[in-house]
Amino acid sequence: MIWKKQCSLEAVNALGKNSMVEFLEIKFTSIGDDYLEAVMPVNQKTCQPFGLLHGGAGAVLAETVGSIAGNYACDRDYSCLGLDLNINHIRAVKIGDTVRAVARPVHIGNTVQVWQIDAFNSRNQQVNTARLTLAVRRHMTLKEKR
């Protein structure tokens, strides 16, 4: 198991309240020993003018799932911040469908994490693949802020 902080679907879903995660209706659906999974509807909020999933919405889903996974995979006094996201769009997804993203670690280090996030449509066809690099930083206290 890769998780260093106790996590539950209830706790993970609560993190998205009052944020872009909630606005885009991203819901975490599964926590495995080495993966985190979430779904997002393809609707008016997440599609481009031609009625297809907007690439930026797919990137938000990938970064959300990877970042939250990274934060649960680092020690209690640390958190993760995004450094780089690279995403390749493979297949269009029409409005009315749902996209499921699965984040798995490539590398979990003391200072850097790398995550692979693959997304699939409701027919389990891959629609995009992303690589997310995260910096692992000690939580800042008031004394450390400049």
Secondary structure as the mmCIF struct_conf table of DSSP 4:
data_model
#
loop_
_struct_conf.conf_type_id
_struct_conf.id
_struct_conf.beg_label_comp_id
_struct_conf.beg_label_asym_id
_struct_conf.beg_label_seq_id
_struct_conf.end_label_comp_id
_struct_conf.end_label_asym_id
_struct_conf.end_label_seq_id
BEND BEND1 LYS A 4 LYS A 5
HELX_RH_AL_P HELX_RH_AL_P1 LEU A 9 ALA A 14
TURN_TY1_P TURN_TY1_P1 LEU A 15 ASN A 18
BEND BEND2 SER A 19 SER A 19
HELX_RH_AL_P HELX_RH_AL_P2 MET A 20 PHE A 23
TURN_TY1_P TURN_TY1_P2 LEU A 24 GLU A 25
STRN STRN1 LYS A 27 ILE A 31
BEND BEND3 ASP A 33 ASP A 34
STRN STRN2 LEU A 36 PRO A 41
BEND BEND4 ASN A 43 ASN A 43
TURN_TY1_P TURN_TY1_P3 GLN A 44 THR A 46
STRN STRN3 CYS A 47 CYS A 47
TURN_TY1_P TURN_TY1_P4 PRO A 49 PHE A 50
BEND BEND5 GLY A 51 GLY A 51
STRN STRN4 LEU A 52 LEU A 53
HELX_RH_AL_P HELX_RH_AL_P3 GLY A 55 TYR A 72
TURN_TY1_P TURN_TY1_P5 ALA A 73 ALA A 73
BEND BEND6 CYS A 74 CYS A 74
TURN_TY1_P TURN_TY1_P6 ARG A 76 ASP A 77
STRN STRN5 TYR A 78 HIS A 89
BEND BEND7 ARG A 91 ARG A 91
STRN STRN6 LYS A 94 LYS A 94
TURN_TY1_P TURN_TY1_P7 ILE A 95 GLY A 96
STRN STRN7 THR A 98 ILE A 108
BEND BEND8 ASN A 110 THR A 111
STRN STRN8 VAL A 112 PHE A 120
TURN_TY1_P TURN_TY1_P8 SER A 122 ARG A 123
BEND BEND9 ASN A 124 ASN A 124
STRN STRN9 GLN A 126 ARG A 138
HELX_LH_PP_P HELX_LH_PP_P1 HIS A 139 MET A 140
TURN_TY1_P TURN_TY1_P9 LEU A 142 GLU A 144
#
